[in-house]
Amino acid sequence: MSNNRLSAGNSEDETRWSGAIESTLRYLATEKDHSVNTQITNRLLLESFAKWAIANNLPDPASLSIEQVHRYLAEERERGLASGSLKAAIIAMRHLVSFLRREGSISVDLSQDLDIPKVGLRIPRVLSEEDVNHLLSIKYPSTPEGIRNRAILEALYGGGLRVSELVELRLTSLLPQDRMLRVFGKGRKERIVPLGDAAIRALEDYLREGRPRLLGSRRSDFLFLRRGGRPLTRFCINQILLSLARKIGRRYGLHPHLLRHSFATHLLHRGADLRSLQLLLGHADLATTQMYTHVAIDRLQEVHRRFHPRGQ
């Protein structure tokens, strides 16, 4: 991180804070295996705090006190920071002060006084099974992009993948004989995801007819490509889904996590147990998977309302 990103004070103050933040992030990346996205989030949150600290005459991270941290968080609450964002800020602060204590810069473990607030459960929006069938049954052009786009949808919904996992797939990730994908999720944790016949057929069609024409004369081990053999990005995937949303008349568009939520919810509706779903999604904590039970309960309530003689 370049020092000019902290611009609230003099260069000496900025250097001290930048050094503390960089060392913290480096430790979290190497020792705690934080993902790139988590590192980016923590960097932005810690830089925001550092600017506040310099502006409030706190030039040295080593002189940090719990009262100053609480004052910063109180100001963020008054500014209207959402509870989820506040939770992320507190977690980032805990990482920073824990690292400073580990390095001997701070003698007291301030992180124990930073309570993480409970965030209200957000029930994910999902597609109906009919919507998914419609999406996968529309006529895709026989162009390399059309063949690829169908394979992308089948992989996202058929495997419940995160978009970050999809764009990182390599040729060696696909195990067609075993009908599986080898996926690296958050923290580079590997999991094996089974695929159905439709997804396998779409991926094999793409490998046979779409990918060679996108690759051209270049070489690449990435599975999903753009013209010229360049790997697809998260932005590309989102643009592809937005264009497909218009084809099925969805006002609010499509995004990769909507397909992942739909994958999980449809499995639960059809009898999958939470532990199996946790493994398929690559969740580190079963509590994260449990949010889908609330979607299932909503579905059961709707079924009861529609079909029970006294459900109205």
Steps between C-alpha positions, in 0.01 A plus 500: 500500500641837409516755779308768308176306555495643856470872450362635828833582669873539454711240321661367818160419652385343175812285481445362850137412434572364152772278642270363770221431251732338246659276765158399630369413154817310412469295820133424433575397141790269584406365843120510488463437125260792446356519150578790266149641544531490880837674478352776284211551743729512803736740326222748420357481853837541670603785272175677586577463871859616449384820329264566790777430751745742335232767475428451872861541615580132531821482294631165624317162503705404808318766706156367407252467787167321522328835573618635165381190318157524665481869413571424134237226490246726673554766235455238228170393658382862515594535134249224426737212432298181442532226760670265252757764409553582868563132570759488219670813639522349848645176365764696308583701813534181703745364244707818520519528880561125538792523259642807676484316831661194344785721379538665840384847389200487736518328838125459560277281283248761393326258264327332795312828564371522144172312499372396160131598463246244390377571152142428407454202270458591135288244321641463148289558192480190281373395160215253480570164340279615213716809449816289493347254252395793282850648518664174401249409230520819294674466165866593527680598179745247358779759522798432730358756745154340495641155567720644775217695664283192529789310658553787745136492611503123538818520710371783721164339568606136471792542739390793716826682425606845611596726209856519637517121483362489147753742351787309665404163351775336295482224240619259768207605723252301293487127569244385240547127560415552866234764418666747736676835527802571716437844649714729714284714724566762766844470653601271210313213664444220252170319462359257247162593350288239321325599177192367328473370144380834358796690643751239384355504147512881485860509619608229258327684213685815601837322515441340162332779302523831686828529684735415207346782294530746788857392572625551145877474474563582864561261788312511829413255775197702614174322428277795406639744244423813303592555135875494460548241771480740794339370820158628595473745789232542765378808313465297178294235679267763646453660157418163345236434766349847463452444128342160562264649759344715231430190290279349771343832599656537846469862614764469772758317296712202587820469694718199580406486868131488407571174318703374798214585738256328267720189481505474880131573551382254236714224650355571844145500365563157351627349824875569520637516855684806629833326554512379137398846381778655708757278329361573154508877558839501670377680811746495790218538752171310499330816635557663159319213328209520744374821340353281227269331751320834530442499124366144527268601787364785289431247224323264741284786628402587144413134426289485816323824413419386147398140559372458855117518519525768769828650390356826368 
